[in-house]
Amino acid sequence: MKALVFNGPRDIRYETYADPELRSANSAILKVKSCSICGSDLHMYHGAHIGKTEYTADAPKFCCGHEFVGEVVEAGADVHGFKVGEMVLAAGGTGCGTCQKCLSGDVWKCRKSTAFGLSPDLQGGQAEFVNVPNADKTLYPMDGLTTEQALLLTDGMATAYFGLTRAEPKPGGTVAVVGLGPIGIIAVELAFLLGAAKVFAIDPVKSRRDMAANLGAIALAPSADMVAQIMDATDGAGAQSVFEASGAKGAINSVLPIVARQGNASFIGIPEPDDVLPLPLIMFKNVTVRGGICDVQNMWPHLVPLVQSGRIKSEGLFSHQFDLSEGAEAYRLFDSRDDGVIKLRIDVD
């Protein structure tokens, strides 16, 4: 098969790769229809870190990508929820499917849980075919969903909901979203849907701020007087709920100065090992701080009905479309943020 393969920092190649095989009786093989690039893929692209994994030039090769949808073309004997021919979306990662945590639905408490396409441990879906272990707990039918809605539900929309709700936005409250990539833009829409009266949207890229402003947010560029602007707009209180959706050092460092006393700060951007938070600000402002990796499967019951009914629109996020063979250019453009790029759709068939 053909796939986008990690060959080192800034070296994603469209090349021939071994066809996947069913690795267990609870696995399924998908013929991928479309996939996309996530911001966390750029840590790999930059030769940085994700957890303990360092993406150096001598790192082993693997198929990239954890956001993909496709058709079931083969299913193991222990796959009961999906049939050959069914169109499905896949969560960005999964567990073994056989331990107590997986069987009870807590896939991300599985000691073997991992993401697709970030290491050779679980090959990714930026490819013509992909093996999906623990299929019954990892796949979701695409009934009533467009391809682009399904792609967002594989990770980005779920992560936006996960991170935003951990900042505990209240009806009539104030929210700040730091970082306006796809996750941040979705979070702005969700914040209003959950009842926020005022949403601040912060990003250095004007086109992204404009998208947030069109959703009703107060859009701000990072600057020396940004904190003062937010304080002025909140009568000196700050934002009650702050959601960091970037992982960039500047975004991380901007959160605690703008959060209100006894407020909530939620972080989902992948940090580098030397990223830190100032403990005095947390202590003396009495801030609740949460961070974590989204358990995508547990977000679907909240989000899918809202998407299917049109309550969540998330329109205009896919700014560019590529074929799989153009994957190297897709990565370059997504990394550059040129040409108004927000999110990329890569079609496989």
C-alpha positions as CSV (number, residue, x, y, z in Angstrom):
1,M,0.0,0.0,0.0
2,K,0.9,3.7,-0.2
3,A,1.2,5.7,3.0
4,L,2.7,8.9,4.6
5,V,5.7,7.6,6.5
6,F,7.8,9.4,9.1
7,N,11.5,9.3,8.0
8,G,12.8,11.9,10.4
9,P,12.1,15.6,11.3
10,R,10.4,17.4,8.4
11,D,10.7,14.3,6.3
12,I,7.3,12.8,5.7
13,R,7.3,10.7,2.5
14,Y,4.6,9.2,0.4
15,E,6.0,5.8,-0.2
16,T,5.2,2.1,-0.3
17,Y,4.6,0.5,3.1
18,A,3.7,-3.1,4.2
19,D,-0.1,-3.8,4.0
20,P,-1.6,-4.1,7.5
21,E,-2.8,-7.5,8.8
22,L,-5.3,-8.3,11.6
23,R,-3.2,-8.3,14.7
24,S,-5.8,-9.7,17.0
25,A,-9.3,-11.2,16.8
26,N,-10.8,-7.9,18.0
27,S,-9.2,-5.9,15.1
28,A,-10.6,-4.6,11.9
29,I,-8.9,-3.4,8.7
30,L,-10.2,-0.1,7.2
31,K,-9.8,1.1,3.7
32,V,-9.1,4.7,4.5
33,K,-11.3,7.3,2.7
34,S,-10.0,10.5,4.2
35,C,-7.5,11.6,6.9
36,S,-6.2,14.8,8.4
37,I,-3.2,16.3,10.2
38,C,-3.4,17.2,13.9
39,G,-1.4,19.8,15.7
40,S,0.2,17.1,17.8
41,D,1.6,15.6,14.6
42,L,3.8,18.7,14.3
43,H,5.7,17.8,17.4
44,M,6.8,14.7,15.5
45,Y,7.4,16.8,12.4
46,H,9.6,19.3,14.3
47,G,11.7,16.6,15.8
48,A,10.4,17.4,19.3
49,H,8.8,15.2,22.0
50,I,5.5,13.6,22.8
51,G,5.8,12.3,26.3
52,K,9.0,10.2,26.4
53,T,9.2,9.8,22.7
54,E,11.8,11.9,20.9
55,Y,11.5,12.2,17.1
56,T,15.1,12.3,16.0
57,A,16.6,11.5,12.6
58,D,17.4,8.0,13.6
59,A,13.9,7.2,15.1
60,P,12.2,4.2,13.5
61,K,9.9,4.7,10.5
62,F,6.2,4.4,10.9
63,C,2.9,5.3,9.2
64,C,1.7,8.7,10.4
65,G,-1.8,9.9,11.4
66,H,-4.5,9.4,14.1
67,E,-7.4,11.2,12.4
68,F,-9.0,9.0,9.7
69,V,-12.3,7.6,8.5
70,G,-12.9,4.7,6.1
71,E,-14.7,1.5,5.2
72,V,-14.4,-1.8,7.1
73,V,-12.9,-4.3,4.7
74,E,-12.0,-7.1,7.1
75,A,-13.1,-7.8,10.7
76,G,-11.7,-10.3,13.3
77,A,-13.9,-13.0,14.9
78,D,-14.3,-11.0,18.1
79,V,-15.6,-7.8,16.3
80,H,-19.3,-7.7,16.9
81,G,-20.4,-4.1,16.4
82,F,-19.2,-3.5,12.8
83,K,-19.6,-5.3,9.5
84,V,-17.6,-5.4,6.3
85,G,-18.7,-2.5,4.1
86,E,-19.7,-0.2,6.9
87,M,-18.4,3.4,6.9
88,V,-16.8,4.4,10.2
89,L,-14.6,6.9,12.0
90,A,-11.9,5.9,14.4
91,A,-10.9,7.4,17.7
92,G,-7.4,8.8,17.7
93,G,-6.1,6.0,19.9
94,T,-7.2,2.9,21.7
95,G,-6.3,0.2,24.2
96,C,-5.9,-3.5,24.0
97,G,-9.6,-4.4,24.2
98,T,-9.1,-7.3,26.5
99,C,-8.2,-5.9,30.0
100,Q,-10.7,-5.0,32.6
101,K,-10.4,-1.3,31.9
102,C,-11.1,-1.7,28.2
103,L,-14.0,-4.1,28.7
104,S,-15.6,-1.6,31.1
105,G,-15.3,1.2,28.6
106,D,-12.3,3.0,30.2
107,V,-10.0,2.5,27.2
108,W,-7.6,5.3,28.2
109,K,-7.0,3.6,31.6
110,C,-5.6,0.6,29.7
111,R,-1.9,0.2,30.4
112,K,-1.4,-0.5,26.7
113,S,-3.4,2.5,25.4
114,T,-1.7,4.5,22.7
115,A,-2.4,6.8,19.8
116,F,-2.3,5.8,16.1
117,G,0.5,7.1,14.0
118,L,2.9,8.5,16.5
119,S,5.2,5.5,16.8
120,P,5.6,2.0,15.4
121,D,3.5,0.7,18.3
122,L,0.3,1.5,16.4
123,Q,0.6,2.3,12.7
124,G,-1.4,5.4,11.6
125,G,-4.2,6.0,9.2
126,Q,-2.6,8.5,6.7
127,A,-2.4,5.4,4.5
128,E,-4.5,3.4,2.1
129,F,-5.3,0.8,4.8
130,V,-5.0,0.7,8.6
131,N,-5.4,-2.0,11.2
132,V,-7.6,-0.9,14.1
133,P,-7.3,-3.0,17.3
134,N,-10.1,-3.1,19.8
135,A,-12.5,-2.2,17.0
136,D,-15.7,-2.3,18.9
137,K,-14.5,0.3,21.3
138,T,-12.5,2.4,18.8
139,L,-14.8,2.8,15.8
140,Y,-18.1,4.7,15.4
141,P,-20.6,4.5,12.5
142,M,-20.7,7.5,10.2
143,D,-24.5,7.5,10.0
144,G,-25.8,11.1,9.6
145,L,-22.3,12.6,9.5
146,T,-20.4,14.1,6.6
147,T,-16.8,13.1,6.0
148,E,-15.5,16.4,7.5
149,Q,-17.7,16.1,10.6
150,A,-16.5,12.6,11.1
151,L,-12.8,13.6,10.8
152,L,-13.3,16.3,13.5
153,L,-14.9,13.7,15.8
154,T,-11.8,11.4,15.5
155,D,-9.9,13.8,17.8
156,G,-10.2,17.6,17.4
157,M,-13.8,18.2,18.3
158,A,-13.6,15.6,21.1
159,T,-10.5,17.3,22.5
160,A,-12.1,20.7,22.3
161,Y,-15.1,19.5,24.3
162,F,-12.8,17.6,26.8
163,G,-10.5,20.5,27.4
164,L,-13.2,23.2,27.6
165,T,-15.5,21.3,30.0
166,R,-12.5,20.7,32.3
167,A,-12.2,24.5,32.6
168,E,-15.9,24.3,33.9
169,P,-17.5,27.1,31.9
170,K,-20.7,28.4,33.5
171,P,-23.9,29.8,31.9
172,G,-23.4,33.5,31.9
173,G,-19.7,33.2,32.6
174,T,-16.5,34.3,30.9
175,V,-14.2,32.0,28.9
176,A,-10.8,32.6,27.3
177,V,-9.6,30.2,24.6
178,V,-5.8,30.5,24.0
179,G,-4.7,29.2,20.6
180,L,-7.1,29.2,17.6
181,G,-6.2,26.2,15.6
182,P,-9.1,23.9,14.8
183,I,-9.5,22.8,18.4
184,G,-9.5,26.4,19.7
185,I,-12.0,27.5,17.0
186,I,-14.3,24.6,17.9
187,A,-13.9,25.5,21.6
188,V,-15.1,29.0,20.9
189,E,-18.3,27.7,19.3
190,L,-18.8,25.2,22.2
191,A,-18.3,27.8,24.9
192,F,-21.2,29.8,23.5
193,L,-23.3,26.6,23.2
194,L,-22.6,25.8,26.8
195,G,-23.9,29.3,27.9
196,A,-20.8,31.5,28.1
197,A,-21.8,35.2,28.0
198,K,-18.3,36.4,26.9
199,V,-15.5,34.5,25.1
200,F,-12.0,35.9,24.6
201,A,-10.2,34.2,21.7
202,I,-6.4,34.7,21.6
203,D,-4.0,33.9,18.7
204,P,-1.2,35.7,16.8
205,V,-2.7,34.8,13.4
206,K,-5.3,37.4,12.2
207,S,-7.3,35.0,9.9
208,R,-7.9,32.7,12.9
209,R,-8.9,35.6,15.1
210,D,-11.3,36.7,12.4
211,M,-12.9,33.2,12.4
212,A,-13.4,33.4,16.2
213,A,-14.8,37.0,16.0
214,N,-17.4,35.8,13.4
215,L,-18.5,33.3,16.1
216,G,-19.1,36.1,18.5
217,A,-15.8,36.1,20.4
218,I,-13.7,39.1,21.5
219,A,-10.6,38.3,19.4
220,L,-7.2,39.4,20.8
221,A,-3.6,39.1,19.6
222,P,-1.0,38.2,22.2
223,S,0.6,41.4,23.3
224,A,2.0,43.3,26.3
225,D,-1.4,44.8,27.1
226,M,-3.6,41.7,26.5
227,V,-3.9,41.0,30.2
228,A,-5.1,44.6,30.8
229,Q,-7.6,44.3,27.9
230,I,-9.1,41.2,29.5
231,M,-9.2,42.7,32.9
232,D,-10.8,45.9,31.6
233,A,-13.5,43.8,29.9
234,T,-14.2,41.8,33.0
235,D,-14.2,44.6,35.6
236,G,-10.8,43.5,36.8
237,A,-11.8,39.9,37.5
238,G,-10.2,38.0,34.6
239,A,-11.7,35.0,32.8
240,Q,-13.4,32.4,35.0
241,S,-12.5,29.6,32.6
242,V,-9.4,29.5,30.5
243,F,-8.7,26.8,27.9
244,E,-5.2,26.4,26.4
245,A,-5.5,24.7,23.1
246,S,-2.0,25.2,21.6
247,G,0.9,23.8,23.4
248,A,3.2,26.7,22.4
249,K,5.2,28.1,25.2
250,G,3.7,31.6,24.7
251,A,0.2,30.1,25.0
252,I,1.0,28.1,28.1
253,N,2.6,31.1,29.8
254,S,-0.3,33.4,29.0
255,V,-3.0,31.3,30.8
256,L,-2.5,32.0,34.5
257,P,-2.2,35.8,34.3
258,I,-5.6,36.0,32.7
259,V,-7.5,33.5,34.8
260,A,-9.8,34.9,37.5
261,R,-9.2,34.2,41.2
262,Q,-10.8,30.8,42.1
263,G,-11.0,30.2,38.3
264,N,-10.2,27.1,36.3
265,A,-7.4,26.6,33.8
266,S,-7.4,23.6,31.4
267,F,-4.4,22.6,29.3
268,I,-4.5,20.1,26.3
269,G,-1.6,21.3,24.1
270,I,1.3,18.8,24.1
271,P,4.1,20.3,26.2
272,E,7.8,20.0,25.8
273,P,9.8,18.6,28.8
274,D,10.9,22.0,30.0
275,D,7.5,23.7,30.0
276,V,6.5,24.8,33.5
277,L,3.8,26.7,35.3
278,P,4.4,29.3,38.1
279,L,3.2,27.7,41.3
280,P,2.8,31.1,43.2
281,L,0.1,32.3,40.7
282,I,-1.7,29.0,41.1
283,M,-1.5,29.1,44.9
284,F,-2.3,32.8,45.5
285,K,-5.1,33.0,42.9
286,N,-6.5,29.7,44.1
287,V,-6.7,28.4,40.6
288,T,-7.8,24.8,39.7
289,V,-5.5,23.5,37.0
290,R,-6.3,20.5,34.8
291,G,-4.4,18.9,32.0
292,G,-4.8,15.7,30.1
293,I,-5.2,13.6,26.9
294,C,-8.7,13.4,25.7
295,D,-10.5,10.0,26.0
296,V,-12.2,10.5,22.6
297,Q,-14.6,7.6,22.8
298,N,-16.2,9.0,26.0
299,M,-16.9,12.4,24.3
300,W,-18.9,10.9,21.4
301,P,-22.2,10.5,23.3
302,H,-22.1,14.2,24.1
303,L,-21.1,15.5,20.7
304,V,-22.5,13.2,18.0
305,P,-26.2,14.1,18.6
306,L,-25.3,17.8,18.7
307,V,-23.5,17.5,15.3
308,Q,-26.2,15.4,13.7
309,S,-28.9,17.9,14.8
310,G,-26.9,20.9,13.6
311,R,-26.4,22.4,17.0
312,I,-22.6,22.2,16.5
313,K,-21.7,23.4,13.0
314,S,-17.8,23.8,13.0
315,E,-18.0,25.2,9.5
316,G,-15.1,26.4,7.4
317,L,-12.4,24.6,9.3
318,F,-11.2,22.6,6.4
319,S,-9.4,25.3,4.4
320,H,-7.4,23.0,2.1
321,Q,-7.8,19.6,0.4
322,F,-5.0,17.3,-0.8
323,D,-4.5,13.8,-2.2
324,L,-2.5,11.3,-0.2
325,S,0.3,11.6,-2.7
326,E,0.6,15.3,-1.8
327,G,1.1,14.6,1.9
328,A,4.5,16.1,2.2
329,E,3.2,19.4,0.9
330,A,0.2,19.2,3.2
331,Y,2.5,18.9,6.2
332,R,4.6,21.8,5.0
333,L,1.6,24.0,4.6
334,F,0.0,23.0,7.9
335,D,3.2,23.8,9.7
336,S,3.7,27.2,8.0
337,R,0.2,28.5,8.6
338,D,0.5,30.2,5.2
339,D,-2.5,30.9,2.9
340,G,-5.1,31.0,5.7
341,V,-4.6,27.3,6.6
342,I,-6.7,26.0,9.4
343,K,-7.2,22.3,8.9
344,L,-6.4,20.0,6.0
345,R,-8.4,17.2,4.5
346,I,-6.3,14.5,2.7
347,D,-8.4,12.2,0.5
348,V,-7.1,8.7,-0.1
349,D,-9.5,7.2,-2.7
